[in-house]
Amino acid sequence: MESRLLDILVCPLCKGRLEHDRQRGELICRADRLAFPVRDGIPVMLESEARELDETPAAA
């Protein structure tokens, strides 16, 4: 995903900044603890399509 697109995309709920998780193919909103999928290079910014982030951070 292009960095220019990431600069203008925001969370549809809180309007906060999103992080791109390339490995999982998701856009992450830390404030709302949601991960929005990216399908075929297109971000799906619907709350109904988002998954909730796990409570515990993944071990590195």
Biopython code that builds the backbone (N, CA, C, O; Angstrom):
import numpy as np
from Bio.PDB.StructureBuilder import StructureBuilder

atoms = [
    (1, "MET", "N", (0.850, -1.168, 0.000)),
    (1, "MET", "CA", (0.000, 0.000, 0.000)),
    (1, "MET", "C", (0.899, 1.235, 0.000)),
    (1, "MET", "O", (1.892, 1.290, 0.724)),
    (2, "GLU", "N", (0.549, 2.196, -0.797)),
    (2, "GLU", "CA", (1.357, 3.403, -0.916)),
    (2, "GLU", "C", (1.303, 4.245, 0.357)),
    (2, "GLU", "O", (0.265, 4.355, 1.009)),
    (3, "SER", "N", (2.438, 4.830, 0.686)),
    (3, "SER", "CA", (2.495, 5.667, 1.891)),
    (3, "SER", "C", (1.625, 6.909, 1.742)),
    (3, "SER", "O", (1.123, 7.430, 2.738)),
    (4, "ARG", "N", (1.439, 7.391, 0.520)),
    (4, "ARG", "CA", (0.558, 8.564, 0.303)),
    (4, "ARG", "C", (-0.877, 8.237, 0.705)),
    (4, "ARG", "O", (-1.572, 9.071, 1.285)),
    (5, "LEU", "N", (-1.313, 7.025, 0.395)),
    (5, "LEU", "CA", (-2.665, 6.610, 0.761)),
    (5, "LEU", "C", (-2.799, 6.494, 2.272)),
    (5, "LEU", "O", (-3.818, 6.887, 2.841)),
    (6, "LEU", "N", (-1.776, 5.958, 2.922)),
    (6, "LEU", "CA", (-1.802, 5.839, 4.382)),
    (6, "LEU", "C", (-1.853, 7.204, 5.056)),
    (6, "LEU", "O", (-2.416, 7.341, 6.141)),
    (7, "ASP", "N", (-1.272, 8.205, 4.424)),
    (7, "ASP", "CA", (-1.278, 9.558, 4.993)),
    (7, "ASP", "C", (-2.673, 10.175, 5.011)),
    (7, "ASP", "O", (-2.961, 11.023, 5.855)),
    (8, "ILE", "N", (-3.542, 9.758, 4.089)),
    (8, "ILE", "CA", (-4.868, 10.374, 4.039)),
    (8, "ILE", "C", (-5.973, 9.501, 4.638)),
    (8, "ILE", "O", (-7.044, 10.002, 4.983)),
    (9, "LEU", "N", (-5.711, 8.183, 4.764)),
    (9, "LEU", "CA", (-6.713, 7.303, 5.365)),
    (9, "LEU", "C", (-6.745, 7.477, 6.880)),
    (9, "LEU", "O", (-5.702, 7.585, 7.525)),
    (10, "VAL", "N", (-7.944, 7.504, 7.435)),
    (10, "VAL", "CA", (-8.115, 7.586, 8.880)),
    (10, "VAL", "C", (-9.168, 6.561, 9.301)),
    (10, "VAL", "O", (-9.925, 6.051, 8.475)),
    (11, "CYS", "N", (-9.198, 6.277, 10.576)),
    (11, "CYS", "CA", (-10.202, 5.370, 11.116)),
    (11, "CYS", "C", (-11.587, 5.985, 10.905)),
    (11, "CYS", "O", (-11.787, 7.161, 11.211)),
    (12, "PRO", "N", (-12.534, 5.221, 10.395)),
    (12, "PRO", "CA", (-13.869, 5.768, 10.174)),
    (12, "PRO", "C", (-14.632, 6.078, 11.468)),
    (12, "PRO", "O", (-15.622, 6.809, 11.443)),
    (13, "LEU", "N", (-14.178, 5.531, 12.588)),
    (13, "LEU", "CA", (-14.874, 5.754, 13.859)),
    (13, "LEU", "C", (-14.331, 6.960, 14.608)),
    (13, "LEU", "O", (-15.087, 7.852, 14.991)),
    (14, "CYS", "N", (-13.010, 6.986, 14.816)),
    (14, "CYS", "CA", (-12.429, 8.049, 15.645)),
    (14, "CYS", "C", (-11.651, 9.083, 14.832)),
    (14, "CYS", "O", (-11.199, 10.091, 15.375)),
    (15, "LYS", "N", (-11.496, 8.833, 13.541)),
    (15, "LYS", "CA", (-10.728, 9.708, 12.636)),
    (15, "LYS", "C", (-9.247, 9.751, 12.996)),
    (15, "LYS", "O", (-8.536, 10.685, 12.625)),
    (16, "GLY", "N", (-8.786, 8.727, 13.725)),
    (16, "GLY", "CA", (-7.380, 8.637, 14.129)),
    (16, "GLY", "C", (-6.509, 8.013, 13.052)),
    (16, "GLY", "O", (-7.001, 7.459, 12.069)),
    (17, "ARG", "N", (-5.223, 8.115, 13.257)),
    (17, "ARG", "CA", (-4.220, 7.583, 12.328)),
    (17, "ARG", "C", (-4.238, 6.056, 12.335)),
    (17, "ARG", "O", (-4.506, 5.429, 13.360)),
    (18, "LEU", "N", (-3.950, 5.475, 11.183)),
    (18, "LEU", "CA", (-3.922, 4.026, 11.027)),
    (18, "LEU", "C", (-2.499, 3.551, 10.774)),
    (18, "LEU", "O", (-1.693, 4.261, 10.173)),
    (19, "GLU", "N", (-2.200, 2.347, 11.235)),
    (19, "GLU", "CA", (-0.915, 1.703, 10.965)),
    (19, "GLU", "C", (-1.168, 0.558, 9.995)),
    (19, "GLU", "O", (-2.191, -0.122, 10.076)),
    (20, "HIS", "N", (-0.230, 0.349, 9.080)),
    (20, "HIS", "CA", (-0.371, -0.737, 8.113)),
    (20, "HIS", "C", (0.417, -1.949, 8.587)),
    (20, "HIS", "O", (1.636, -1.880, 8.745)),
    (21, "ASP", "N", (-0.268, -3.044, 8.810)),
    (21, "ASP", "CA", (0.370, -4.320, 9.148)),
    (21, "ASP", "C", (0.451, -5.117, 7.850)),
    (21, "ASP", "O", (-0.508, -5.779, 7.453)),
    (22, "ARG", "N", (1.602, -5.043, 7.202)),
    (22, "ARG", "CA", (1.780, -5.694, 5.898)),
    (22, "ARG", "C", (1.672, -7.214, 6.006)),
    (22, "ARG", "O", (1.134, -7.868, 5.112)),
    (23, "GLN", "N", (2.176, -7.765, 7.087)),
    (23, "GLN", "CA", (2.172, -9.214, 7.260)),
    (23, "GLN", "C", (0.751, -9.779, 7.309)),
    (23, "GLN", "O", (0.472, -10.821, 6.716)),
    (24, "ARG", "N", (-0.134, -9.095, 8.009)),
    (24, "ARG", "CA", (-1.520, -9.576, 8.142)),
    (24, "ARG", "C", (-2.454, -8.960, 7.113)),
    (24, "ARG", "O", (-3.592, -9.406, 6.968)),
    (25, "GLY", "N", (-1.989, -7.935, 6.394)),
    (25, "GLY", "CA", (-2.840, -7.285, 5.399)),
    (25, "GLY", "C", (-3.985, -6.533, 6.048)),
    (25, "GLY", "O", (-5.146, -6.690, 5.669)),
    (26, "GLU", "N", (-3.638, -5.701, 7.044)),
    (26, "GLU", "CA", (-4.656, -4.963, 7.791)),
    (26, "GLU", "C", (-4.199, -3.536, 8.072)),
    (26, "GLU", "O", (-3.006, -3.232, 8.082)),
    (27, "LEU", "N", (-5.174, -2.682, 8.297)),
    (27, "LEU", "CA", (-4.929, -1.342, 8.798)),
    (27, "LEU", "C", (-5.392, -1.321, 10.250)),
    (27, "LEU", "O", (-6.530, -1.686, 10.548)),
    (28, "ILE", "N", (-4.517, -0.897, 11.145)),
    (28, "ILE", "CA", (-4.758, -0.980, 12.581)),
    (28, "ILE", "C", (-5.079, 0.388, 13.162)),
    (28, "ILE", "O", (-4.366, 1.362, 12.918)),
    (29, "CYS", "N", (-6.166, 0.452, 13.939)),
    (29, "CYS", "CA", (-6.490, 1.640, 14.730)),
    (29, "CYS", "C", (-6.259, 1.265, 16.189)),
    (29, "CYS", "O", (-7.025, 0.496, 16.769)),
    (30, "ARG", "N", (-5.209, 1.810, 16.771)),
    (30, "ARG", "CA", (-4.882, 1.501, 18.169)),
    (30, "ARG", "C", (-5.915, 2.094, 19.126)),
    (30, "ARG", "O", (-6.224, 1.485, 20.151)),
    (31, "ALA", "N", (-6.449, 3.267, 18.808)),
    (31, "ALA", "CA", (-7.403, 3.933, 19.696)),
    (31, "ALA", "C", (-8.682, 3.112, 19.873)),
    (31, "ALA", "O", (-9.193, 2.979, 20.985)),
    (32, "ASP", "N", (-9.191, 2.564, 18.771)),
    (32, "ASP", "CA", (-10.431, 1.778, 18.833)),
    (32, "ASP", "C", (-10.162, 0.281, 18.946)),
    (32, "ASP", "O", (-11.095, -0.512, 19.070)),
    (33, "ARG", "N", (-8.881, -0.109, 18.903)),
    (33, "ARG", "CA", (-8.475, -1.508, 18.993)),
    (33, "ARG", "C", (-9.142, -2.363, 17.918)),
    (33, "ARG", "O", (-9.666, -3.442, 18.192)),
    (34, "LEU", "N", (-9.107, -1.842, 16.669)),
    (34, "LEU", "CA", (-9.702, -2.539, 15.537)),
    (34, "LEU", "C", (-8.679, -2.716, 14.427)),
    (34, "LEU", "O", (-7.765, -1.906, 14.272)),
    (35, "ALA", "N", (-8.845, -3.785, 13.656)),
    (35, "ALA", "CA", (-8.014, -4.048, 12.488)),
    (35, "ALA", "C", (-8.941, -4.165, 11.275)),
    (35, "ALA", "O", (-9.808, -5.037, 11.218)),
    (36, "PHE", "N", (-8.739, -3.274, 10.315)),
    (36, "PHE", "CA", (-9.538, -3.271, 9.093)),
    (36, "PHE", "C", (-8.788, -4.043, 8.011)),
    (36, "PHE", "O", (-7.595, -3.810, 7.814)),
    (37, "PRO", "N", (-9.459, -4.960, 7.301)),
    (37, "PRO", "CA", (-8.764, -5.769, 6.298)),
    (37, "PRO", "C", (-8.435, -4.966, 5.036)),
    (37, "PRO", "O", (-9.111, -3.997, 4.694)),
    (38, "VAL", "N", (-7.375, -5.406, 4.364)),
    (38, "VAL", "CA", (-7.032, -4.879, 3.045)),
    (38, "VAL", "C", (-7.168, -6.054, 2.094)),
    (38, "VAL", "O", (-6.422, -7.028, 2.193)),
    (39, "ARG", "N", (-8.124, -5.965, 1.167)),
    (39, "ARG", "CA", (-8.394, -7.063, 0.231)),
    (39, "ARG", "C", (-8.064, -6.622, -1.185)),
    (39, "ARG", "O", (-8.583, -5.620, -1.676)),
    (40, "ASP", "N", (-7.204, -7.373, -1.824)),
    (40, "ASP", "CA", (-6.755, -7.049, -3.187)),
    (40, "ASP", "C", (-6.254, -5.618, -3.290)),
    (40, "ASP", "O", (-6.483, -4.938, -4.290)),
    (41, "GLY", "N", (-5.564, -5.166, -2.241)),
    (41, "GLY", "CA", (-4.994, -3.823, -2.235)),
    (41, "GLY", "C", (-5.969, -2.718, -1.888)),
    (41, "GLY", "O", (-5.612, -1.541, -1.924)),
    (42, "ILE", "N", (-7.207, -3.085, -1.551)),
    (42, "ILE", "CA", (-8.243, -2.087, -1.250)),
    (42, "ILE", "C", (-8.621, -2.187, 0.230)),
    (42, "ILE", "O", (-9.059, -3.244, 0.684)),
    (43, "PRO", "N", (-8.455, -1.091, 0.987)),
    (43, "PRO", "CA", (-8.843, -1.116, 2.397)),
    (43, "PRO", "C", (-10.364, -1.189, 2.548)),
    (43, "PRO", "O", (-11.095, -0.435, 1.906)),
    (44, "VAL", "N", (-10.827, -2.093, 3.391)),
    (44, "VAL", "CA", (-12.262, -2.227, 3.673)),
    (44, "VAL", "C", (-12.501, -1.531, 5.015)),
    (44, "VAL", "O", (-12.236, -2.096, 6.076)),
    (45, "MET", "N", (-13.003, -0.305, 4.950)),
    (45, "MET", "CA", (-13.101, 0.547, 6.132)),
    (45, "MET", "C", (-14.498, 0.511, 6.753)),
    (45, "MET", "O", (-15.047, 1.548, 7.124)),
    (46, "LEU", "N", (-15.060, -0.678, 6.860)),
    (46, "LEU", "CA", (-16.373, -0.860, 7.466)),
    (46, "LEU", "C", (-16.208, -1.471, 8.855)),
    (46, "LEU", "O", (-15.464, -2.436, 9.032)),
    (47, "GLU", "N", (-16.895, -0.914, 9.823)),
    (47, "GLU", "CA", (-16.808, -1.434, 11.188)),
    (47, "GLU", "C", (-17.228, -2.902, 11.238)),
    (47, "GLU", "O", (-16.662, -3.690, 11.996)),
    (48, "SER", "N", (-18.214, -3.259, 10.433)),
    (48, "SER", "CA", (-18.709, -4.637, 10.434)),
    (48, "SER", "C", (-17.681, -5.627, 9.883)),
    (48, "SER", "O", (-17.778, -6.821, 10.164)),
    (49, "GLU", "N", (-16.708, -5.165, 9.112)),
    (49, "GLU", "CA", (-15.671, -6.020, 8.552)),
    (49, "GLU", "C", (-14.404, -6.055, 9.409)),
    (49, "GLU", "O", (-13.534, -6.899, 9.195)),
    (50, "ALA", "N", (-14.299, -5.147, 10.373)),
    (50, "ALA", "CA", (-13.105, -5.056, 11.210)),
    (50, "ALA", "C", (-13.117, -6.143, 12.271)),
    (50, "ALA", "O", (-14.173, -6.619, 12.686)),
    (51, "ARG", "N", (-11.918, -6.526, 12.701)),
    (51, "ARG", "CA", (-11.809, -7.466, 13.809)),
    (51, "ARG", "C", (-11.227, -6.716, 15.004)),
    (51, "ARG", "O", (-10.474, -5.755, 14.850)),
    (52, "GLU", "N", (-11.592, -7.175, 16.184)),
    (52, "GLU", "CA", (-11.058, -6.568, 17.406)),
    (52, "GLU", "C", (-9.646, -7.075, 17.629)),
    (52, "GLU", "O", (-9.348, -8.246, 17.394)),
    (53, "LEU", "N", (-8.776, -6.177, 18.088)),
    (53, "LEU", "CA", (-7.404, -6.568, 18.380)),
    (53, "LEU", "C", (-7.371, -7.398, 19.663)),
    (53, "LEU", "O", (-8.176, -7.190, 20.571)),
    (54, "ASP", "N", (-6.452, -8.317, 19.723)),
    (54, "ASP", "CA", (-6.272, -9.143, 20.917)),
    (54, "ASP", "C", (-5.937, -8.276, 22.103)),
    (54, "ASP", "O", (-5.334, -7.213, 21.956)),
    (55, "GLU", "N", (-6.328, -8.731, 23.289)),
    (55, "GLU", "CA", (-6.053, -8.002, 24.529)),
    (55, "GLU", "C", (-4.565, -8.001, 24.857)),
    (55, "GLU", "O", (-4.031, -6.998, 25.330)),
    (56, "THR", "N", (-3.892, -9.133, 24.605)),
    (56, "THR", "CA", (-2.473, -9.222, 24.929)),
    (56, "THR", "C", (-1.651, -9.040, 23.672)),
    (56, "THR", "O", (-1.978, -9.623, 22.638)),
    (57, "PRO", "N", (-0.589, -8.244, 23.732)),
    (57, "PRO", "CA", (0.257, -8.059, 22.555)),
    (57, "PRO", "C", (0.989, -9.355, 22.210)),
    (57, "PRO", "O", (1.342, -10.139, 23.091)),
    (58, "ALA", "N", (1.208, -9.559, 20.930)),
    (58, "ALA", "CA", (1.892, -10.776, 20.470)),
    (58, "ALA", "C", (3.356, -10.724, 20.886)),
    (58, "ALA", "O", (3.982, -9.664, 20.879)),
    (59, "ALA", "N", (3.882, -11.870, 21.242)),
    (59, "ALA", "CA", (5.302, -11.958, 21.611)),
    (59, "ALA", "C", (6.157, -11.802, 20.381)),
    (59, "ALA", "O", (5.852, -12.361, 19.328)),
    (60, "ALA", "N", (7.224, -11.046, 20.509)),
    (60, "ALA", "CA", (8.098, -10.799, 19.349)),
    (60, "ALA", "C", (9.181, -11.838, 19.223)),
    (60, "ALA", "O", (9.995, -11.772, 18.302)),
]
sb = StructureBuilder()
sb.init_structure("model")
sb.init_model(0)
sb.init_chain("A")
sb.init_seg("    ")
for serial, (resi, resn, name, xyz) in enumerate(atoms, 1):
    if name == "N":
        sb.init_residue(resn, " ", resi, " ")
    sb.init_atom(name, np.array(xyz, "f"), 0.0, 1.0, " ", f" {name:<3s}", serial, name[0])
structure = sb.get_structure()
